[in-house]
Amino acid sequence: MTESASLAEAVCHGLALAATVAGITGFYLSAPRQQWLSRPLPARRSRVVGTLALLEGWLLWSVVMHPATALFTSLTVAMLLLTILPFAAAARGAVLARREG
């Protein structure tokens, strides 16, 4: 019984992480100065979907954690991604430039 409960918690954590990543990625890709796409995603739609995904991630984490802990976990993942995505895009651009020239 304990093994299935821990498996359910792990699945819930994974789904919450995926929803949070999807939400933040949607926000980032709708920014005018993002560097992953040639044109940003439509801002309004991406931000609405991103907000819903972030809310879903928080709700999923709230199933296995205290709601305040779930909120700060979501914020920590969001901060990490908002730091990594621009640097990863710059590194990707440098690698592509090196291949071309």
GIDA-V923247 format. One record per residue. N is the residue number from 0. OMEGA is omega in radians with two decimals (999 if undefined). D_CENTER is the distance of its C-alpha to the mean C-alpha in whole Angstrom. Layout:
n/omega/d_center
N/OMEGA/D_CENTER
N/OMEGA/D_CENTER
This chain:
n/omega/d_center
0/-3.14/32
1/-3.13/30
2/3.12/28
3/3.09/27
4/3.13/25
5/3.07/23
6/3.11/22
7/3.09/21
8/3.14/19
9/3.11/18
10/3.13/17
11/3.08/15
12/3.14/13
13/3.11/12
14/3.11/11
15/3.11/10
16/3.13/7
17/3.12/7
18/3.13/7
19/3.10/4
20/3.13/2
21/3.14/4
22/-3.13/5
23/3.11/4
24/3.07/5
25/3.09/8
26/-3.08/9
27/-3.08/9
28/3.07/11
29/3.12/13
30/-3.10/14
31/-3.08/18
32/3.08/18
33/-3.01/15
34/-3.12/16
35/-3.08/15
36/3.12/17
37/3.05/20
38/3.10/20
39/3.05/17
40/3.08/15
41/-2.95/18
42/-3.04/16
43/-3.11/17
44/-3.12/16
45/-3.13/13
46/3.07/12
47/3.11/14
48/3.10/12
49/3.11/9
50/3.12/11
51/3.11/12
52/3.09/9
53/3.09/8
54/3.10/12
55/3.10/12
56/3.12/9
57/3.13/12
58/3.10/15
59/3.10/14
60/3.12/14
61/3.09/17
62/-3.05/19
63/-3.14/19
64/2.98/19
65/-3.10/20
66/3.11/19
67/3.09/19
68/3.11/17
69/3.12/14
70/-3.11/14
71/3.03/14
72/3.10/12
73/3.13/9
74/3.13/10
75/3.10/11
76/3.13/7
77/3.13/6
78/3.13/9
79/-3.12/9
80/3.13/6
81/3.03/8
82/-3.05/11
83/-3.03/11
84/3.11/10
85/3.12/13
86/3.10/15
87/3.10/14
88/3.11/15
89/3.12/18
90/3.11/19
91/3.11/19
92/3.12/21
93/3.12/23
94/3.11/24
95/3.11/24
96/3.13/27
97/3.11/29
98/-3.12/29
99/-3.02/30
100/999/33
